[in-house]
């Protein structure tokens, strides 16, 4: 009887996926109207169905919980909706530029997909994507995948939104891997926060609705994290090691330079746990020395590329912003790069997104992305300071290392893309699974201890936003009084210090009232 019920549920779920795929496939083709209806409808429906089945199987294997089901459904549907909206809306409401007229948000995706369509229509092997003929994809993996889709299921018309459907499915598939890994190491609330952040974070929604590599990076990141936790727990060792090797190989097809740091942080996480089992200090020192040496060798071998990239991205940021040029002119040259680095951490800048004139679709997108980052940033900052107060050595080591690696990646992303408001947040989002974990831990930790420092960090961010919103708005509306840039910076620092000092004094006063006889008070 139970088996019969299971079969009925199974077929009912498959029927829902089929119906869902057919309806959405027709919506995509009707709204975007690329080529003939039947081929476009079948192509979109097929991809949505394949994604739906894969996601359903992943959900079944991961425990079939209602919370995970809701996360996956919401994540997938929102990304499909955004992909459809941008493909339809950019030609109508965006700037009159070739990428936007073709329905693309990102110019590099527009150029690569054009090359993929050219390759698909040619008689050349798809392996050509990994050669030097096409420069829009340095590694060729994304180019080959797109060309394969066009050649096999959409040979009659150019339908780049098919690739955004795959991206939506790939990004959503990262959820069961992340939650499966987290449930072994963290409590339910932290896992749920991390999952919902991964599902709903605005920049994650955007890249998961576009023809970009980031969804594949994020999926492989979570798969490697899942395999790492399995290996550390001694679970499914053969499967986990094989999965790690295959995932790393796939990752390098998309980008070797992104693959190395992702694999590297997993190895560091393994060493952090394994090293605690050694009693001899020299073994621990030797292990960390090898890790540091490996990082130094990688930096040395890629230094010329890194140096050229940092110089170029900084130059691009300076050239594309008159305000940045003005402020840098008041600083000595050796402070130029640190200024760009800090400026990049605050990108996309919320006050600028609110104040800058732009078509409504771009302004809404800018505010949406910036709100997401400015909601996440104080949680990450709070975690960086508060993680040292954790109890329990094993989990504490994990959180310290993961929080430190997240912040290291934020700085690397800012350095790699300078103050750019597009590339910088995209690179940063590659570590979104761990960013969600750190932010989820911060919220849970602050609630559990009723810690006021999270609220204070939000107050300091509010001070920053208030001053710079005024500063940006007054740029475009001269009648509004404004403070000079550096005067605003000084006032933000002073008022933030007031919040910090008053918070410390208030906590000390409360501590004395709670423990009047405590020595040293």
C-alpha positions in Angstrom: 0.0 0.0 0.0 2.8 2.4 0.9 4.6 1.6 -2.3 1.5 2.3 -4.2 1.0 5.7 -2.5 4.7 6.6 -3.3 4.2 5.7 -6.9 1.1 7.9 -7.1 2.9 10.8 -5.5 5.8 10.3 -7.8 3.7 10.4 -10.9 1.7 13.3 -9.6 4.9 15.3 -9.1 6.2 14.4 -12.6 2.8 15.4 -14.1 3.1 18.8 -12.3 6.6 19.3 -13.7 5.4 18.4 -17.2 2.5 20.8 -17.0 4.8 23.5 -15.6 7.3 23.0 -18.4 4.7 23.2 -21.1 3.1 26.3 -19.8 6.3 28.2 -19.2 7.7 27.0 -22.5 4.8 28.5 -24.3 5.0 31.8 -22.3 8.7 32.2 -23.2 8.0 31.6 -26.9 4.9 33.8 -27.0 6.5 36.7 -25.2 9.9 36.6 -27.0 8.7 35.3 -30.3 12.0 34.1 -31.7 11.6 32.0 -34.9 8.7 29.7 -35.4 6.4 28.9 -32.4 6.6 25.1 -32.3 10.5 24.8 -32.3 10.8 27.6 -29.8 8.1 26.2 -27.5 9.5 22.7 -27.6 13.1 23.9 -26.9 12.1 26.0 -23.9 9.7 23.3 -22.6 12.4 20.6 -22.9 15.0 22.6 -21.0 12.6 23.6 -18.2 11.4 19.9 -18.0 15.0 18.6 -17.8 15.9 21.2 -15.1 12.7 20.4 -13.2 13.4 16.6 -13.2 17.0 17.1 -12.1 15.9 19.5 -9.3 13.2 17.1 -8.2 15.6 14.2 -8.0 18.1 16.3 -6.0 15.3 17.3 -3.6 14.3 13.6 -3.2 17.9 12.6 -2.4 18.3 15.5 0.0 15.5 14.5 2.3 12.3 15.8 0.6 11.8 18.5 3.2 9.1 21.2 2.6 11.4 24.0 3.4 14.0 22.9 0.7 11.1 22.4 -1.7 9.9 26.0 -1.2 13.4 27.3 -1.5 14.0 25.5 -4.8 10.6 26.4 -6.3 10.9 30.1 -5.4 14.6 30.2 -6.6 13.9 28.6 -9.9 10.7 30.5 -10.7 12.1 33.9 -9.8 15.2 33.3 -12.0 13.0 32.1 -14.9 10.8 35.2 -14.5 13.7 37.6 -14.4 15.4 36.0 -17.4 12.1 36.4 -19.3 11.6 39.9 -18.1 15.0 41.2 -19.1 14.9 39.5 -22.5 11.6 41.3 -23.1 12.2 44.5 -21.2 15.8 45.5 -22.2 15.0 46.2 -25.9 12.0 48.3 -24.9 13.1 50.2 -21.8 16.9 50.0 -21.8 19.5 52.1 -23.5 19.7 52.0 -27.3 22.7 49.7 -27.4 23.3 46.4 -29.2 23.4 44.2 -26.1 20.3 45.7 -24.6 18.4 45.7 -27.9 19.2 42.0 -28.1 17.8 41.5 -24.5 21.0 41.2 -22.6 22.0 42.8 -19.3 25.7 41.9 -19.6 27.7 42.9 -22.6 30.2 40.1 -22.3 27.3 37.6 -22.3 26.0 39.2 -25.4 29.3 38.9 -27.2 29.9 35.3 -26.1 26.4 34.1 -27.1 26.8 35.7 -30.5 30.0 33.7 -31.0 28.2 30.6 -29.7 25.4 31.0 -32.3 28.0 31.5 -35.0 29.8 28.3 -33.9 26.5 26.4 -33.8 25.6 27.4 -37.3 29.0 26.5 -38.7 30.2 23.0 -39.5 33.1 23.3 -37.1 33.5 21.0 -34.2 32.3 22.3 -30.8 35.9 21.7 -29.6 36.8 24.8 -31.5 35.4 26.7 -28.5 38.5 25.7 -26.6 40.9 27.1 -29.1 42.0 30.6 -29.9 39.5 31.4 -32.6 36.9 32.8 -30.2 38.2 35.4 -27.7 34.8 36.1 -25.9 35.4 33.0 -23.7 38.9 32.5 -22.5 38.4 28.9 -21.4 35.7 27.8 -23.8 33.4 25.8 -21.5 30.5 28.2 -21.5 30.9 28.9 -25.2 30.8 25.2 -26.0 27.7 24.6 -23.8 25.8 27.4 -25.5 26.8 26.3 -29.0 25.7 22.8 -28.1 22.2 24.0 -27.0 21.8 26.1 -30.2 23.0 23.4 -32.5 20.8 20.6 -31.0 17.5 22.1 -29.9 17.4 25.6 -31.5 19.0 25.4 -35.0 16.2 27.4 -36.6 16.6 30.6 -34.6 18.8 32.4 -32.1 17.2 32.1 -28.7 19.8 33.2 -26.0 17.1 33.0 -23.3 17.5 29.2 -23.5 20.9 29.6 -21.8 19.3 31.7 -19.1 16.8 28.8 -18.4 19.8 26.5 -17.9 21.5 29.0 -15.6 18.3 29.3 -13.5 18.3 25.5 -13.1 22.0 25.3 -12.4 21.9 28.0 -9.7 18.8 26.4 -8.0 20.6 23.0 -8.0 23.2 24.5 -5.6 20.6 24.7 -2.8 20.2 20.9 -1.9 24.0 20.5 -2.0 24.5 23.5 0.3 21.8 22.5 2.8 23.0 18.8 2.8 26.5 20.0 3.8 25.3 22.5 6.4 22.9 20.3 8.3 25.8 18.2 9.5 27.7 21.1 11.0 25.2 23.8 11.9 21.8 24.1 13.4 18.6 24.3 11.4 18.2 28.1 11.7 21.6 28.8 10.3 21.1 26.4 7.4 17.7 28.0 6.6 19.1 31.5 6.6 22.0 30.4 4.3 19.6 28.6 2.0 17.1 31.6 1.7 20.0 34.0 1.1 21.3 31.8 -1.7 17.8 31.6 -3.1 16.8 35.3 -2.9 20.0 37.4 -2.8 19.5 40.0 -5.6 22.8 39.6 -7.3 22.4 35.8 -7.2 19.0 36.2 -8.8 20.5 38.4 -11.5 23.4 36.1 -12.4 21.1 33.1 -12.2 18.8 34.7 -14.8 21.6 35.6 -17.3 23.9 33.9 -19.7 26.9 33.9 -17.3 29.4 31.5 -15.8 28.7 32.4 -12.2 25.8 30.0 -11.7 28.1 27.1 -12.7 30.8 28.4 -10.4 28.3 28.6 -7.5 26.9 25.1 -8.2 30.4 23.5 -8.3 31.3 25.5 -5.2 28.5 23.9 -3.3 29.2 20.4 -4.7 32.8 20.7 -3.6 31.7 21.9 -0.2 29.3 19.0 0.1 32.1 16.5 -0.9 34.5 18.2 1.5 32.1 17.7 4.4 31.5 14.1 3.4 35.2 13.4 3.3 35.8 15.0 6.7 32.9 13.0 8.2 34.0 9.8 6.5 30.8 9.5 4.6 30.5 8.1 1.1 34.3 8.5 0.7 34.6 7.0 -2.8 31.6 8.9 -4.2 32.8 12.2 -2.6 36.4 11.9 -3.8 35.2 11.1 -7.3 32.7 13.9 -7.2 35.4 16.3 -6.1 37.7 15.3 -9.0 35.0 15.5 -11.6 33.6 18.8 -10.3 37.1 20.3 -10.3 37.6 19.2 -13.9 34.4 20.8 -15.0 35.2 23.9 -13.0 38.5 24.3 -14.8 36.7 24.1 -18.2 34.9 27.2 -17.2 37.8 29.1 -15.6 41.1 27.8 -14.3 41.7 31.1 -12.4 38.4 30.8 -10.6 38.8 27.1 -10.1 42.1 27.4 -8.2 40.8 29.6 -5.3 37.6 27.6 -5.0 39.5 24.3 -4.8 42.1 26.0 -2.5 39.5 27.1 0.1 38.1 23.6 0.3 41.6 22.2 0.9 42.2 24.8 3.5 39.0 23.8 5.2 40.1 20.2 5.2 43.4 21.0 6.7 41.8 23.1 9.5 39.9 20.1 10.7 42.6 17.5 10.1 45.3 19.6 11.8 43.3 19.6 15.1 43.9 15.8 15.3 47.7 16.2 15.4 49.2 16.7 18.8 52.6 17.7 17.6 53.0 21.4 17.0 55.6 21.0 14.2 53.1 19.1 12.1 50.6 21.9 12.3 53.3 24.5 11.5 54.5 22.5 8.6 51.0 22.2 7.2 50.3 25.9 7.4 53.7 26.6 5.9 53.0 24.4 2.9 49.6 26.2 2.4 51.3 29.6 2.6 54.1 28.5 0.3 51.5 27.2 -2.2 49.7 30.5 -2.2 53.0 32.3 -2.7 53.9 30.1 -5.6 50.5 30.7 -7.3 50.8 34.4 -6.8 54.4 34.4 -8.2 53.4 32.4 -11.3 50.4 34.6 -12.0 51.9 37.9 -10.8 52.3 39.4 -14.2 48.7 38.7 -15.1 47.5 39.9 -11.7 49.5 43.1 -11.9 48.3 43.8 -15.4 44.6 43.1 -14.5 44.7 45.3 -11.3 46.4 48.1 -13.2 43.8 47.9 -16.0 40.7 47.6 -13.9 41.9 50.5 -11.7 42.5 52.6 -14.8 39.0 51.7 -16.2 37.4 52.8 -13.0 39.2 56.1 -13.0 38.4 56.8 -16.6 34.7 56.0 -16.3 34.1 58.1 -13.3 34.8 61.8 -13.2 34.2 61.9 -9.4 36.7 59.1 -8.8 39.2 61.1 -10.9 38.5 64.2 -8.8 38.9 62.5 -5.4 42.0 60.6 -6.5 43.6 63.9 -7.6 43.5 65.0 -4.0 45.3 61.9 -2.8 48.9 60.9 -3.1 49.5 58.2 -5.8 50.3 55.4 -3.4 46.7 55.8 -1.9 45.0 55.4 -5.3 44.7 51.7 -5.3 43.6 51.4 -1.6 40.9 54.1 -2.4 39.7 52.0 -5.4 39.8 48.8 -3.3 37.6 50.3 -0.5 35.3 52.0 -3.1 34.9 48.6 -4.8 33.7 47.0 -1.5 30.8 49.3 -1.4 29.7 48.6 -5.0 27.0 48.7 -6.2 26.6 51.9 -4.2 23.0 52.3 -3.0 22.9 56.1 -2.8 24.2 56.3 -6.4 21.6 53.8 -7.6 18.9 55.9 -5.9 20.1 59.3 -7.2 21.7 58.7 -10.6 19.4 59.4 -13.6 18.7 56.3 -15.7 15.9 54.5 -17.5 13.5 53.1 -15.0 14.5 49.5 -15.7 18.2 50.3 -14.9 17.4 52.3 -11.9 15.2 49.6 -10.5 17.8 47.0 -11.2 20.5 49.2 -9.6 18.5 49.7 -6.4 17.5 46.1 -6.2 21.2 44.9 -6.4 22.5 47.5 -4.0 19.7 46.8 -1.4 20.8 43.2 -1.4 24.4 44.0 -0.8 23.8 46.7 1.8 21.5 44.2 3.7 24.3 41.6 3.6 27.3 43.7 4.2 26.6 44.6 7.9 26.0 40.9 8.7 29.3 40.0 7.2 31.1 42.8 9.1 29.4 41.8 12.4 30.4 38.1 11.8 34.0 39.1 11.3 34.2 40.7 14.7 31.8 38.4 16.6 33.0 35.0 15.4 35.8 35.1 18.0 33.2 35.0 20.8 31.9 31.6 19.8 32.2 28.7 22.1 33.2 25.2 21.0 36.6 24.9 19.4 35.6 22.8 16.3 32.7 24.9 15.0 34.5 28.0 16.0 37.6 27.1 13.9 35.2 26.4 11.0 33.5 29.8 11.2 36.7 31.7 11.8 38.2 30.2 8.7 35.1 30.5 6.5 34.5 34.1 7.6 38.1 35.1 6.9 38.1 33.4 3.5 34.8 35.2 2.6 36.3 38.5 3.4 39.5 37.7 1.6 37.5 36.9 -1.5 35.5 40.2 -1.1 38.8 42.1 -1.2 40.1 40.0 -4.1 36.9 40.6 -6.1 37.2 44.3 -5.4 40.9 44.3 -6.4 40.3 42.3 -9.5 37.4 44.5 -10.8 38.4 47.8 -9.1 35.4 50.0 -8.4 33.4 48.6 -11.3 29.7 48.2 -10.3 29.2 45.1 -12.5 32.2 42.8 -12.6 33.1 43.3 -9.0 29.8 42.2 -7.5 29.7 39.3 -10.0 33.0 38.0 -8.8 32.1 38.5 -5.2 28.9 36.4 -5.7 30.9 33.3 -6.5 31.3 32.8 -2.8 27.6 33.5 -2.1 27.0 30.0 -0.5 29.5 30.9 2.2 28.4 34.5 2.4 24.9 33.2 3.1 26.3 30.9 5.8 28.3 33.7 7.5 25.3 36.1 7.3 22.9 33.4 8.6 25.3 32.6 11.5 25.5 36.3 12.3 21.7 36.7 12.6 21.3 33.5 14.6 24.2 34.4 16.9 23.0 37.9 17.5 19.4 36.8 18.3 20.6 34.0 20.6 22.7 36.3 22.7 20.4 39.4 22.2 23.6 41.1 21.1 23.1 44.8 20.3 26.2 45.1 18.1 24.4 43.9 15.1 21.9 46.7 15.5 24.7 49.1 16.0 26.4 48.0 12.8 23.1 48.7 11.0 23.0 52.2 12.6 26.5 52.9 11.3 25.5 51.7 7.8 22.4 54.0 8.1 24.7 57.0 8.9 26.8 56.1 5.8 23.8 55.9 3.6 22.2 59.1 4.9 25.3 61.2 4.2 26.1 59.7 0.8 22.5 59.7 -0.4 22.4 63.4 0.3 25.8 63.8 -1.4 24.7 61.9 -4.6 21.3 63.5 -4.8 22.8 67.0 -4.5 25.1 66.2 -7.5 22.0 65.9 -9.7 19.9 68.6 -7.9 22.2 71.6 -7.2 19.5 73.4 -5.2 19.8 70.8 -2.4 22.6 71.7 0.1 25.5 69.4 0.2 28.7 68.6 2.2 31.9 68.1 0.4 33.0 64.5 -0.1 35.8 64.4 2.5 33.7 66.4 5.0 31.1 63.7 4.7 33.7 61.0 5.2 35.0 62.6 8.4 31.5 63.0 9.8 30.6 59.4 9.0 33.7 58.2 10.8 33.1 60.5 13.8 29.5 59.5 14.2 30.3 55.8 13.8 33.0 56.2 16.5 30.3 57.7 18.7 28.1 54.7 18.1 31.0 52.3 18.9 32.2 54.2 22.1 28.7 54.7 23.4 27.9 51.0 22.8 31.0 49.9 24.7 30.2 52.2 27.6 26.6 51.0 27.7 27.7 47.4 27.7 30.2 48.0 30.4 27.5 49.7 32.5 25.1 46.8 32.0 27.9 44.4 32.9 28.5 46.2 36.2 24.9 46.2 37.1 24.6 42.5 36.3 27.8 41.4 38.1 28.5 44.1 40.8 30.9 41.9 42.7 32.8 40.6 39.6 36.5 41.1 40.0 38.1 43.7 37.7 34.9 45.6 37.1 
